Amino acid sequence: MLAAPLPTAASAEVIPAVQGMRQNGKNWHQQKSAFRPRAGQTSYEKRAEERKALAAVKAKEKEMKDEKEAERQRRIQAIKDKRAAKEERERFQKMEVKMHRKRVERLKRREKRNKMLKS
């Protein structure tokens, strides 16, 4: 009796349909597919999930940006503090040239007390 031929690996491959000549003859144009208005729609659950994932990514980005900005502000503040201390030292050095050293030290202590009272 005749046995049905078993499918082989070569026959299992899907061969694309051969496209003939286009009816209107404009072969240089791209082939159009059928218009399906609901083809791109997704379910509400999937959209909600995507929104939640996007919100998590945005929150992480914001956190990283805030950390970076905080580090930048800390560096700026350190530079400003260093400059202020340098100006203070230079001011007292100029005063020492004009006045007696002990009097300058006394003025320093008095200024520190005033700073403590103000803050």
C-alpha positions as CSV (number, residue, x, y, z in Angstrom):
1,M,0.0,0.0,0.0
2,L,1.1,3.6,-0.5
3,A,2.5,5.3,2.5
4,A,2.1,9.1,2.9
5,P,5.5,10.8,2.6
6,L,6.8,12.1,6.0
7,P,7.4,15.9,6.2
8,T,11.1,16.6,6.0
9,A,13.1,19.6,7.1
10,A,13.2,21.1,3.6
11,S,9.4,20.9,3.1
12,A,8.7,22.3,6.6
13,E,10.2,25.8,5.6
14,V,7.6,28.3,4.7
15,I,8.1,29.6,1.2
16,P,6.8,33.2,0.7
17,A,4.1,33.6,-1.9
18,V,5.5,34.9,-5.2
19,Q,4.4,38.4,-5.9
20,G,3.5,39.0,-9.5
21,M,3.2,42.2,-11.3
22,R,1.1,44.9,-9.6
23,Q,-2.2,45.6,-11.3
24,N,-1.5,49.3,-11.7
25,G,2.1,48.7,-12.8
26,K,3.8,50.8,-10.1
27,N,6.2,48.2,-9.0
28,W,8.5,50.8,-7.4
29,H,5.9,51.5,-4.7
30,Q,5.8,49.6,-1.5
31,Q,3.2,46.9,-1.2
32,K,0.2,47.9,0.9
33,S,-1.3,45.6,3.5
34,A,-5.0,45.3,4.4
35,F,-6.4,48.2,6.4
36,R,-7.3,46.9,9.9
37,P,-8.4,49.8,12.2
38,R,-8.2,47.9,15.4
39,A,-4.8,46.3,14.7
40,G,-2.7,48.6,17.0
41,Q,-5.0,48.6,20.0
42,T,-3.8,47.1,23.3
43,S,-5.8,46.1,26.4
44,Y,-6.3,48.5,29.2
45,E,-4.3,46.3,31.6
46,K,-1.3,46.4,29.3
47,R,-1.5,50.2,28.9
48,A,-1.8,50.6,32.6
49,E,1.2,48.4,33.1
50,E,3.3,50.4,30.6
51,R,2.3,53.6,32.3
52,K,3.3,52.3,35.7
53,A,6.7,51.1,34.3
54,L,7.2,54.5,32.7
55,A,6.4,56.3,35.9
56,A,8.9,54.1,37.8
57,V,11.6,55.0,35.2
58,K,10.8,58.7,35.4
59,A,10.9,58.6,39.3
60,K,14.3,56.9,39.1
61,E,15.6,59.5,36.6
62,K,14.4,62.3,38.9
63,E,16.0,60.8,41.9
64,M,19.3,60.4,40.0
65,K,19.1,64.0,38.8
66,D,18.4,65.3,42.3
67,E,21.4,63.4,43.7
68,K,23.6,64.8,41.0
69,E,22.3,68.4,41.6
70,A,22.8,67.9,45.4
71,E,26.4,66.8,44.9
72,R,27.0,69.8,42.6
73,Q,25.5,72.2,45.2
74,R,27.6,70.7,47.9
75,R,30.8,71.3,45.8
76,I,29.7,74.8,45.1
77,Q,29.1,75.5,48.8
78,A,32.5,74.0,49.8
79,I,34.2,76.4,47.3
80,K,32.3,79.4,48.6
81,D,33.2,78.5,52.2
82,K,36.8,78.1,51.3
83,R,36.9,81.5,49.5
84,A,35.2,83.2,52.5
85,A,37.7,81.7,54.9
86,K,40.6,82.9,52.6
87,E,39.1,86.4,52.5
88,E,38.8,86.4,56.3
89,R,42.4,85.3,56.7
90,E,43.7,88.0,54.2
91,R,41.6,90.7,56.0
92,F,43.2,89.8,59.4
93,Q,46.6,89.7,57.9
94,K,46.2,93.2,56.5
95,M,45.0,94.3,60.0
96,E,48.0,92.7,61.6
97,V,50.3,94.8,59.4
98,K,48.6,98.0,60.6
99,M,47.8,97.0,64.3
100,H,49.3,95.1,67.1
101,R,48.9,91.3,66.8
102,K,47.2,90.9,70.2
103,R,44.6,93.5,69.4
104,V,43.8,91.7,66.1
105,E,43.3,88.4,68.0
106,R,41.0,90.2,70.4
107,L,38.9,91.6,67.5
108,K,38.8,88.1,66.0
109,R,37.3,86.7,69.2
110,R,34.8,89.5,69.4
111,E,33.7,89.0,65.8
112,K,33.2,85.2,66.4
113,R,31.0,86.0,69.4
114,N,28.9,88.4,67.3
115,K,28.6,85.7,64.6
116,M,27.4,83.2,67.2
117,L,24.8,85.6,68.5
118,K,23.5,86.4,64.9
119,S,23.1,82.8,63.9
